[in-house]
Amino acid sequence: MDEAEKFREYAAECRRLAQKASAQDKAVLLEIAGAWIACAEEAECKAETMAKKT
């Protein structure tokens, strides 16, 4: 499993937890999920850049 996949799984877990959380916790968990998605996208860009260099 690559780094981006791990980050996307973390985001999915946050969204899953948010389904059962209070409104306040849900908002925080969804914000964290968004941050994990951003990390996944950045990791994918870095991986593409590294692949182009080789």
N, C-alpha and C positions, 0 to 999 in steps of 0.2 A: 504494500500500500504506500503510495507516495504522500508527500506532505500535504498537497492540496486536498486529496481524498480524506485524510485525517481531519483537516480543518472543516470540511463539509460535513463530516460525521458529527463533529462537535456542535456545529450549527444545528443540525437535525435534532440532536439530543436537547439542545436548549429550546427549540420549538416544541418538542414533545413535552418537556417539563412545563413549559408555559401554558399548555392546554389545561393543566390541573392547578395552576398557581392562582394566587389572588391577583386582582387587577394591577396592583403596584408591582408585584413580583413578575407578573407576565410582561409588563412593559420593559422591565430591566432585562429579562431573559431574551426577549425579542431584539433588544438593542445589542446584547452580547452576540446573539446569533448573526446579526448583521455584520458585526466586527469579524466574526469567524469567516464569513463569506468573503469579506474584503481581504482577509489574510490568504484565503484559498486562491483568490484571483491574482494576488501579488505573487504567490508561490508559482502559479501557472505561468505568469509572465517571466519570472526568473528562470524557470525550467526551459521555456522556449528560447530565451536568450542564451542559456548555456548550451542548448542543443545546436543552435546556429553557430556557436564558436567552435564546435568540434567537427 
